[in-house]
Amino acid sequence: MGTVEGCSTLLLFFGAMPLKYLAGYPLAVTIVGALHGVLFVLLCALLVRGIARVPLAPPLAALGIAAAIVPFGPFLYDRKLRALLG
């Protein structure tokens, strides 16, 4: 899910925002921004649910919440989880 949310961030930054500011098409940010917002909330909810089901060390759980907020953080956090959980 982190990869999907991270891709929505890329689409927002490098697709919708240039369309808004360079091509005068603000609807792109409205649509992609709403989609990104839904995916962000879903990622946070799934992270909280996952922490309840998979015993993670508190620092690793906190890192997951922080990674959800930082652009490109979900990509890095997913890779770290894959390495730890195999």
RALINNOR-V553716 format. One record per residue. RES is the residue in one small letter. PSI is psi in degrees with one decimal (* if undefined). OMEGA is omega in degrees with one decimal (* if undefined). BURIAL is + if it has 16 or more other C-alpha atoms within 10 Angstrom, else -. Layout:
BEGIN
res=RES psi=PSI omega=OMEGA burial=BURIAL
res=RES psi=PSI omega=OMEGA burial=BURIAL
END
This chain:
BEGIN
res=m psi=-33.2 omega=178.4 burial=+
res=g psi=-36.0 omega=178.7 burial=+
res=t psi=-41.0 omega=179.5 burial=+
res=v psi=-45.4 omega=179.6 burial=-
res=e psi=-39.4 omega=176.7 burial=+
res=g psi=-39.2 omega=177.3 burial=+
res=c psi=-35.3 omega=177.6 burial=+
res=s psi=-32.9 omega=175.5 burial=+
res=t psi=-45.4 omega=178.0 burial=+
res=l psi=-43.0 omega=179.1 burial=-
res=l psi=-39.1 omega=178.5 burial=+
res=l psi=-48.7 omega=-176.8 burial=+
res=f psi=-43.0 omega=-171.2 burial=+
res=f psi=-1.0 omega=177.8 burial=-
res=g psi=-63.6 omega=-173.8 burial=-
res=a psi=-43.3 omega=-178.1 burial=+
res=m psi=-42.9 omega=173.7 burial=+
res=p psi=-36.4 omega=176.7 burial=+
res=l psi=-38.1 omega=179.9 burial=+
res=k psi=-50.2 omega=-171.1 burial=-
res=y psi=-25.5 omega=-179.4 burial=-
res=l psi=-29.7 omega=-176.5 burial=-
res=a psi=-2.0 omega=178.4 burial=-
res=g psi=35.0 omega=-177.8 burial=-
res=y psi=79.2 omega=-174.5 burial=-
res=p psi=-19.0 omega=180.0 burial=-
res=l psi=-27.5 omega=179.4 burial=-
res=a psi=-43.2 omega=179.5 burial=+
res=v psi=-36.0 omega=178.0 burial=+
res=t psi=-46.8 omega=-177.3 burial=-
res=i psi=-53.9 omega=-176.7 burial=-
res=v psi=-35.3 omega=177.6 burial=+
res=g psi=-40.8 omega=177.2 burial=+
res=a psi=-43.3 omega=177.9 burial=-
res=l psi=-44.9 omega=178.8 burial=-
res=h psi=-41.2 omega=178.7 burial=+
res=g psi=-43.7 omega=178.0 burial=-
res=v psi=-44.6 omega=-179.8 burial=-
res=l psi=-36.1 omega=177.9 burial=+
res=f psi=-47.4 omega=179.5 burial=+
res=v psi=-41.2 omega=178.0 burial=-
res=l psi=-42.2 omega=177.8 burial=-
res=l psi=-45.5 omega=179.5 burial=+
res=c psi=-42.5 omega=179.3 burial=+
res=a psi=-43.1 omega=178.9 burial=-
res=l psi=-34.3 omega=177.5 burial=-
res=l psi=-44.9 omega=178.7 burial=+
res=v psi=-42.8 omega=178.4 burial=-
res=r psi=-41.3 omega=179.2 burial=-
res=g psi=-38.3 omega=178.1 burial=-
res=i psi=-35.3 omega=178.9 burial=+
res=a psi=-28.8 omega=-176.1 burial=-
res=r psi=-32.5 omega=-178.9 burial=-
res=v psi=120.7 omega=-178.1 burial=-
res=p psi=107.0 omega=176.8 burial=-
res=l psi=147.9 omega=174.4 burial=-
res=a psi=141.7 omega=-179.0 burial=-
res=p psi=-40.7 omega=178.0 burial=-
res=p psi=-36.1 omega=179.3 burial=-
res=l psi=-36.8 omega=176.6 burial=-
res=a psi=-43.8 omega=178.2 burial=+
res=a psi=-36.9 omega=177.4 burial=-
res=l psi=-36.6 omega=177.9 burial=-
res=g psi=-41.8 omega=178.0 burial=+
res=i psi=-43.8 omega=179.1 burial=+
res=a psi=-39.2 omega=-179.3 burial=-
res=a psi=-30.2 omega=179.0 burial=+
res=a psi=-26.0 omega=-176.9 burial=+
res=i psi=-35.6 omega=-175.4 burial=-
res=v psi=132.0 omega=175.7 burial=-
res=p psi=136.5 omega=-179.9 burial=-
res=f psi=-2.5 omega=177.8 burial=+
res=g psi=-41.2 omega=179.8 burial=+
res=p psi=-34.4 omega=177.9 burial=+
res=f psi=-46.4 omega=-177.9 burial=+
res=l psi=-40.5 omega=-179.4 burial=-
res=y psi=-41.4 omega=177.3 burial=+
res=d psi=-42.5 omega=-179.8 burial=+
res=r psi=-40.9 omega=178.7 burial=-
res=k psi=-42.6 omega=179.1 burial=-
res=l psi=-42.0 omega=178.3 burial=-
res=r psi=-39.8 omega=-180.0 burial=-
res=a psi=-38.0 omega=-178.1 burial=-
res=l psi=-40.5 omega=-173.9 burial=-
res=l psi=-11.8 omega=176.1 burial=-
res=g psi=* omega=* burial=-
END
